[in-house]
Amino acid sequence: MPENRQAVGKGSGKVILLGEHAVVHGTPALAMALPFGIAATARSFDGPISARVPAWDLEARVDRGDAADQALRALVMSLGLEGKGVAVEADSKLPARAGLGASAALAAATARALTTFFQVKPDRDTLFEAVQASEKIFHGNPSGLDASVALEGSVVRYSRRGGVTRLSAPPPPIIVVHSGEPGDTGVTVAKFAARLEQQPAEGQRRIDQISNLVEEGVDAIKVWDLPTIGAVMNENQEHLRWFGVSTKPLDRICEIALASGALGAKLTGGGGGGCAVLLVTPEFQDIVSSRLEKAGFSVVRP
């Protein structure tokens, strides 16, 4: 292998506009890639494959046993690569544990950097399975949505049965706001499932309603009907609150945003902390952002 070889790979962050959690139980979801994510650079290294994300104070190696180490090892094994000779360093514009698909974006960027470094050309399904193998270490039962958007980088409709459908519509105008609390997708996925088990009839009724909201949103985004997208986002948030995966800070973000001119506001991703996504037309973006920052929340920017 030539000395000083290097290769770069990228993965997109994401927000879920509609359908998180319910997507784990078979319904569709509507998501979009963020215009920023993670770039990973793989370089020659005399030792086991390692990955480092300075922004998160994270280091992983394939020959160790922590969760991050296991995730990297699962990724490398799924790709069928050698387990040595490369060090990966990732530049992240995404906060970790915020519901923005950071772990999937890191896995996608790392997979692309490694396969380019080793001069392997995997197809999309192989890359998807590798990212999913990594995601399972962190999230237990990931739907595949984060992995798909990290790799696709567009507006998509996703379901476990039907996979990814890329939508031709441009991404709607959004603001992403961090609640100040870290999220834990594994915990909230289990919490959602527990509520469904406790009240199966009501829980399934709400999952069916979320499914309908997603389809309304898909139709609306195709014709750029922003008021309808906002309305279904707000209704989706009420269902997520019933399932117990929202928090008081996330609810407060939604309240302030809607009072300041946002058309829609809801948590995005796992919940239990992390971020909210707000549908805000350009003329209201400054005032919505300003009021939320004055309330102590942070707008996520690249």
Number of C-alpha atoms within 10 A of each C-alpha: 8 6 8 9 13 18 19 21 23 25 30 31 30 31 25 27 31 32 31 27 28 25 22 20 14 16 22 27 28 26 28 25 25 22 14 18 25 25 22 28 23 30 21 19 16 10 13 16 26 23 24 18 17 12 13 13 7 11 14 22 22 22 16 14 12 12 13 20 21 21 26 30 23 21 26 25 16 19 20 13 14 13 16 17 16 23 21 25 20 24 18 22 18 26 20 16 20 26 30 29 30 25 27 29 30 31 31 32 28 30 29 26 25 29 21 17 20 18 10 13 11 14 8 12 10 15 23 22 17 24 33 27 25 29 25 17 18 18 19 15 15 20 22 23 28 32 31 30 30 32 24 18 20 23 27 25 24 24 21 16 9 10 14 20 15 16 16 11 15 12 17 17 12 20 21 21 26 24 26 15 16 17 21 19 25 16 15 22 22 16 17 20 17 15 15 18 13 10 10 13 11 13 21 15 12 20 23 15 17 28 21 16 24 26 19 16 26 23 14 18 21 12 9 16 13 18 14 18 24 23 17 25 27 21 17 26 25 16 18 23 17 13 19 16 25 24 18 12 19 29 19 15 29 24 14 17 28 19 12 19 16 23 23 26 31 31 36 30 31 27 31 26 27 28 33 30 26 29 28 25 16 10 9 15 19 13 15 22 22 14 16 20 14 9 12 12 20 17 18 13 11 10
